[in-house]
Amino acid sequence: MRRILVANRGEIALRIIRACRELSIETIGVYSAADRDALHTKWADFAVCIGPAPSQQSYLNMQNILAAALAHGADGVHPGYGYLSENAVFAAMCEAHGLVFIGPSAQTMELLGDKARAKAAMQAAGLPVIPGSGAISSRRELLERAREIGYPLLVKASSGGGGRGMRLVRDEQELLRAFDTARGEALAAFQNDAVYLEKYLTPVRHVEVQLLGDNYGQIVHFGERECSLQHKHQKVIEECPSPAADEQLRLRLGAAAVRGAQAVGYRSAGTMEFLLDDTGQFYFLEMNTRIQVEHPVTELVYGVDLIKEQIRLAAGERLAYGQEDLIPRGHAIECRINAQAVRRTSCPTPGVVEKLLVPGGFGVRWDSHIHQGYCVPPYYDSLLAKLIVWGSNRDEAIQRMARALDELVLEGVETNILFHRAVLRDERFRTGRFSTDFVDQWLKETEIVG
């Protein structure tokens, strides 16, 4: 491929443009009216406005994005994460117009994008799954299946992600309310109101396995990431490897993830997500058919540029290594720097970045699209940057992250930097003793101070 359209914005758009530049591939950056002066429009070889500020009219406007790709001679489209990255219709449209969609096939995305169908496919492949139901079509079926599974339960959107269309319920009264609410939220977010039920397990950890597959049937894994530190079902801190995994568990997780991916003929980058209980038993949760926000921690531990690999695989290249060649080294941690008031809301807090001093030094990486004077728009997600560190072991990585957070200066916009500094000091985090409910409980009992 010689020219790729980047169908995204923010830090991931810059991340893809950088990888393309190192591969001597030209890029087309697309932008909304609100992002006219964004950095990705400056760094791309070509920049095309695709609509007004609202995402539905710009970054989710498939026709405008395809028109930009065809008009500027693109060979392929890289969707990044979010937006159209897991949209099977968009992938099929790209293929129909002779464009390489840098991701799995539309058929695979359609299967794995339906959480209930994906769960059935993984169960057939021999992976352990969380007790639950298929898609629920009526209130009567809802109540019957809930009684069979037992409370507490999660009502989850079949096409969901990021906590949208998800509700925790503890009895029938809550279930009926949550059913209508979750369906409405799912329809608004994913244009699909199908929901299913899943047994709520607690305490558990959220771990995920990074995969790469080529067009010739070879699939490898890159160990696991720890993603249990979440606020309102949104990840805030990630690690590679997980402090809960020993070598035996790592091998079991990796083997299960590869087996599941092989069962659906997976290609490109993908992530198999699991819930892990305190006995070492894990359960398939879902598979994300895209690059993840937290992919840098895996890159630092395994020394592989996952974005470049995605592009090479989409161009028809074979994986240049086998599983035995992938040897982890050290430990990496990522903190998501968000423009948000952590306790009050998950909505972004717009404003102007009045002062920005970025940390540096050995083992420190800053993935971001912001700069001093940047105006944070109110239309998109709250992610401003990803601060990632590598250390020879977990203790060193924690110390390095604490130092980097202390160096970071970001003024003019309310952020969660103080939250990250405080969590890094918490003894439970430092010893790796936490689960998916850690952050919400921590926020209830802890005062955040500078």
N, C-alpha and C positions, 0 to 999 in steps of 0.2 A: 504493500500500500504506500502511496506517495502523498495522500492528503486525507485527513480525518476531520470530520465535524465533531466538536465537543458539545454534546447536548446537555449542558449543565452550567452552573455558575459557581462563584465562591472558590473556596480552597481546592475543591476537587477538580474544578476546571483548570486551575493553574497546575495542579499535580499532573494531570493528563498532558497538558501542553508541554511541560518540562520533559516528560518521558518521550513524547513525540519528537521534540527537538533533538534529544540525544540519539534518536533513531533516524534522524534526517528525514522526518515526515512533516510536511506542512500541516497547519491546523487552521480550522475555521471556528472562530468563537462566536456564539450567538448570545444576544443580550436583550433584556427588556428595556423599556424606556427608563426605568429606575436605575438600571445598571450601565447606562451609557458610558460612564467614565470609570467603570470597574477595571481592575488590573488585568483580568483575563481578556478584555477587549484590546488592551495595549500589547499583550504578549503574543496573542495569536497572529498568524500571518494575514488573516482576513477576519473582519468583524461584521456581523449582520444583525440588524435589529429585527426581532421576530414578534414584537407586539408590545402592548401596554404593560404596566407594572404587575397587575395580578397574574399569578402563575398560570391560571386556566387559559389566559389569553396570550401567554408567551412561552414559558418553559414546559408547559403541558400541551402546547398547540402543535400537534403532530404534523398537520399540513404545512404550517409555516416553517417548521424545522426541516422537513423533507424538501420543501421548495428551496431553502437556503443551501442544503447539501447538494442538490442537483444543479442549481444555478452556478455554484462555485466549484464544480468538478470534484466533489468528494468521492473517495473510494469506499469509505466506511464511516460509521457513526459510533462514537463512544459515549454511552449514557451516564457514566459515573455511578453515583448512588442516589437514591431518591428519585423524584420526578418520574421519568419514563423508563428507568433502568430495569424494572421488572414487569413491564407492560408487554404482554405477548402480542397484542395487536400492533403496537409500534414496531416490534421486532419483525413481524411478518410484513408490514408495510415497507420496511427498509429492504428486506430480501426481495420483495416484489418489484422494487424500483432499481434493483441491481446494486444495492449498497450492502456492504458487509456490516452486520450488527455485531459489535464487539461484546459478545456474551453468548449464552447458550442458545439453542434453537427455540423458535417460538413455541413449538410443541412441548418441549421440556419446561419452558417457563410457565405455560398454561397449566401443566400438571402440578408443578411444585408451587405455583402461586395460589392454588386452592389448598388451603391448609388441611382440610379434611381428606381430600384425595391424596395429598402428599403423605399424610400419616398412614393411610391404607397401603400405599405403595411401599413405604419403609417397613411396615409390619410384615408385608409379604416377602420382603428381602431379608427378614430375620432380625431386624433391629427392635429392641425393646421400645414400646411406646407408652405414653401416659394414658390411663383409662379415660375414655371419652366417647363421644358420639360422632356420627356423620352430620352433614348439614341438616338443620332442623327446619321443618316446613310449616309447623303449626304449634299452637300453644298446648294442645293435647299431647303431641309428641314430645314437646319440651318438658312437660311435667313428668311424663312416663320415663323418659331417659334420665332425668335428674334423679328420680327415686332409685333407679337401677345403679347409677354411678355413686351416689351419695354426696352429701355436702361436707365441706365447702366446695364450690365449683367456680370455674371461670367461664363466662360467656365470651366467646371470641369470634371475631369476624373471619370468615373463610379466606378473604383476600387481604387480611389485615397485616399490620406491622407498626412498630413504634408505639405500641400501647393503644392505638386508636381502635375503637370498636371492641374494647376489652373491658369486662366488668367482673369483679369478684362478688359472689353472692353466698350467703350462709343459710338461707331458708327460701321457701316457695314465694313468700311475699316479695322479697328482694329479687328473686329470679324473674318474676313476671315484669317488674319494673325495668330490670336490666335488659330483658329481651327486646323490648321496644326501643330503649335508649341505644343499645348497641347496634341494632339494625339501622336506626336512623343515622348514627354516626358513621357506620360502615358504608352506607349508601352515599353519604356526602363525600367521604374521603376516597372511596375506591369504586364508586358507581356499581356496587354489588352489595345487597343487604343480607346475603346469606351468613348465618352464624352457626356455630357448633358449640358443644359443651366439652369441658375438659376438667378432670379432677384437679383440685388445687392442692399441690404438694408444698409443704413447708416444714422445717426450713430446708431449702435447697440452694445450690449454686447454679449459676448460668455459665456454662462453658461451651465453646464453639471450636470447630476444627476447620482450618483453612485448606481448601482443595484446589488443585489445578488439573484439568483434563484436556488432552488434545483430541484431534479429529480421528485418531487411529486407535482409540480404546485404552490408552494409557492414562491412569489417574494416580496422582501422588498427593499426600497430605503434608502439611507443615506444622504438625503438632497442634496444640490447643491454645486458646486464649481464655483468660478469666474475664467475664463480663458481668459479675454479680453486683457491682456497685452501680445501682440504677436509682433514678428519682422519677416517680410516676411512669415507670416502665421505659424510661429513656436512659441509656447508658451514659455514665459520666466519667468513669475511670476504667481503663482496661489494662490487662497485663498479658505478657507472654514470657514463660509458660504460666500455667495456673499454680498457685502455691498449694492447691489441694491435690495435685496429680503427681504420683510417683511414676517411675518408668513403666511399670506394669500397666497401670491405668492408662497412661499415654498411648501405649501400644494398642490396648483394647479400644479406646476411643478412635484412634486413627484407622484401625482396621474396620470398625463399624461404619465410619464415615465413607471410606473408600468403597465398601461393599454396597452401601446405599446409593452412592453416586453411580457406580457401575450398573446397578439395576435399572436406572433410568437413562443410561447412555449419556451421562453428563459430559459436557465439554466447557472450556473456559474456566474462569475463576468462580468459585462458589464457596459457601460456608454452611456447614452442617451444625445446627445448634442443638444442644442437649441440656437437660436438667440433671444435676448430680446430687444425690442425697449423701448423708453422712456415713453411709455404709459402703460407699463406692459404687453403688448401682446407678446407672445413668439411663435416661429415657430420651428418645428422639423428640425434639420440639418442633423444628421446622428447618427448611433449607432456603437460604437466601441466594438467589441466582444472579449475583452481582458482586462487585468489590464492596467491602465494608468500610465504614468510616475509620475503624480501628486497625486497618491493614498495616499501618507503619510499624506496629510493635512486632508483628511477624517478620516484616522485612529486616528489621534490625537484628533479630535473633537468628534468622536463617540466611541473611546476606543475599536476598533475592528481591529484585524490583518486580513486584507483582503486576503493576500497570504495564510495564514493558512485556511481561510474559503474556498478559491478556492479548495485547496487540499481535505479538508473534503467533500465538495460537490461532487467532482469528484470521491471520494471513496464511494459515495452512501449515505452519511449521510444527514439527514434532517436539515434544518435551526433550530437552537436551540432557536430562539426568533421570536417574531412577530413585526409588525411595531410599536406597542405601546411601545415596550421595547427600541426602538432606540431614545434616547434623546440626542441632541447635547449639548456640553459643551464647551464654550469658542470659540476661534478663532485661526486658523492656517494659516501660510503663507509659501510658498515654493519659493525659488530662484534657478533657474537652473544655475549652475556654468559651463560655457562652455569654451572650448579652442578655442576662435575665436575672430577675430578683428571685433567688432560689426558693425562699419560703413562701412567697406570695403567688407566683404563677410560673407556668412554663412558657408563656408568651415572650417574644423578644422585647427588649427595652431599647428602642431606637435612640439615636443621638449621634454626636460627632466625636470621633476619637481625637481628643485634644493633645494627648501626649502618649507616646509609645516607645518603650525601650525593651527590646527583645533579648532574652537571655542567650548565652552562648557557652562556649567551652567544650571540652571533650565529651562526646556522647550525648550532646543535646541537639535536638531537631525541632524546628518551628515550621509547621505547615499552616499557612494562612494567606488570606487575600486582603487583609486590612493593612492600613498604613496611617501615619499621622495625618489628620485632616479627613480621613475616610468617614463618610456619613452612613451609619448603619440604617438601612431601610426597614420599615415596619412590615413589609409584605412577605418576608421569607422566614426560614428557620433561624434560630438564635445563635448558631455556631459561628464564632469569630475566628477561632484558631484551634489547632491541636498542638499541644506541647508534649513532645515525646523524648524520653531519655533511655539510654542503654547503660547497663552496668555489668560487671563480671559476675555478679550474683544479685539476688533480690535486695539484700540490705544496701548494697552500693547503689542500686537503681533508686531506691527510696531516698537515700541521702542526696543523690544527684537531683532528683525531682524536687525535693524540698529546697535545695539551693537555687535551682532554676526558677521556681515559683517566687522565691524571695527577690530575685533579680528582676522579675517581670514587672514593668510599670505600664498600666493601661488606664488612662484617665479620660473622663468625659462621658463614659457609658457605664451603666451599672453592670457588673459582671459577677461570676461565681469564683473569682480567684481566691478570695478569703476562705470560701468553703473548701477548696482544694488544699490550701495551706493547713487548715484545721484537721481535715481528714488524714493528711499525711502524718500528723503528730499523734493520732489516735493509736493506742496500744493494740486494739483489736485489728486494725488495718495492718500495722507493722508486723504482727505475728500471723497474719493471714487467716484469722478466725472471724469470718463473716459469711453472710448469705445474701440472698436477693432482697431481704427486708431490712438490711443493715442501714442504708442511707435514710430511709423514711423514719426509722426508729431513732437514728442518730440525730436527725434534725429536731425531733421532739424533745430530746434531752440535753442538747448541747447549745451553748451560746457561742456564736461565731464572732470572734474578735480579731482585730488586726495584729 
